[in-house]
Amino acid sequence: MTKKKYCKKQKFFNVGGRLQPLRTPLCRDL
């Protein structure tokens, strides 16, 4: 079984070629 998560949109900033979230993403299982 695979759990799908819904995450609210958020802003990202580039760090070392990777996108890091400014805040911890708010996710919930669907």
C-alpha positions as protocol buffer text, in pm:
chain_id: "A"
residue {
  index: 1
  type: MET
  ca { x: 0 y: 0 z: 0 }
}
residue {
  index: 2
  type: THR
  ca { x: 124 y: 345 z: -88 }
}
residue {
  index: 3
  type: LYS
  ca { x: 26 y: 643 z: 122 }
}
residue {
  index: 4
  type: LYS
  ca { x: -38 y: 960 z: -73 }
}
residue {
  index: 5
  type: LYS
  ca { x: 28 y: 1288 z: 99 }
}
residue {
  index: 6
  type: TYR
  ca { x: -119 y: 1628 z: 20 }
}
residue {
  index: 7
  type: CYS
  ca { x: 113 y: 1918 z: 90 }
}
residue {
  index: 8
  type: LYS
  ca { x: 19 y: 2283 z: 96 }
}
residue {
  index: 9
  type: LYS
  ca { x: 199 y: 2503 z: -153 }
}
residue {
  index: 10
  type: GLN
  ca { x: 496 y: 2685 z: -8 }
}
residue {
  index: 11
  type: LYS
  ca { x: 790 y: 2897 z: -112 }
}
residue {
  index: 12
  type: PHE
  ca { x: 1127 y: 2739 z: -178 }
}
residue {
  index: 13
  type: PHE
  ca { x: 1482 y: 2868 z: -187 }
}
residue {
  index: 14
  type: ASN
  ca { x: 1778 y: 2720 z: -371 }
}
residue {
  index: 15
  type: VAL
  ca { x: 2053 y: 2567 z: -157 }
}
residue {
  index: 16
  type: GLY
  ca { x: 2342 y: 2382 z: -317 }
}
residue {
  index: 17
  type: GLY
  ca { x: 2139 y: 2312 z: -629 }
}
residue {
  index: 18
  type: ARG
  ca { x: 1848 y: 2174 z: -425 }
}
residue {
  index: 19
  type: LEU
  ca { x: 1518 y: 2338 z: -338 }
}
residue {
  index: 20
  type: GLN
  ca { x: 1463 y: 2360 z: 35 }
}
residue {
  index: 21
  type: PRO
  ca { x: 1129 y: 2461 z: 192 }
}
residue {
  index: 22
  type: LEU
  ca { x: 1124 y: 2779 z: 397 }
}
residue {
  index: 23
  type: ARG
  ca { x: 896 y: 2605 z: 644 }
}
residue {
  index: 24
  type: THR
  ca { x: 822 y: 2246 z: 728 }
}
residue {
  index: 25
  type: PRO
  ca { x: 562 y: 2132 z: 475 }
}
residue {
  index: 26
  type: LEU
  ca { x: 214 y: 2072 z: 610 }
}
residue {
  index: 27
  type: CYS
  ca { x: 121 y: 1729 z: 484 }
}
residue {
  index: 28
  type: ARG
  ca { x: -164 y: 1495 z: 554 }
}
residue {
  index: 29
  type: ASP
  ca { x: -237 y: 1144 z: 438 }
}
residue {
  index: 30
  type: LEU
  ca { x: -511 y: 1108 z: 180 }
}
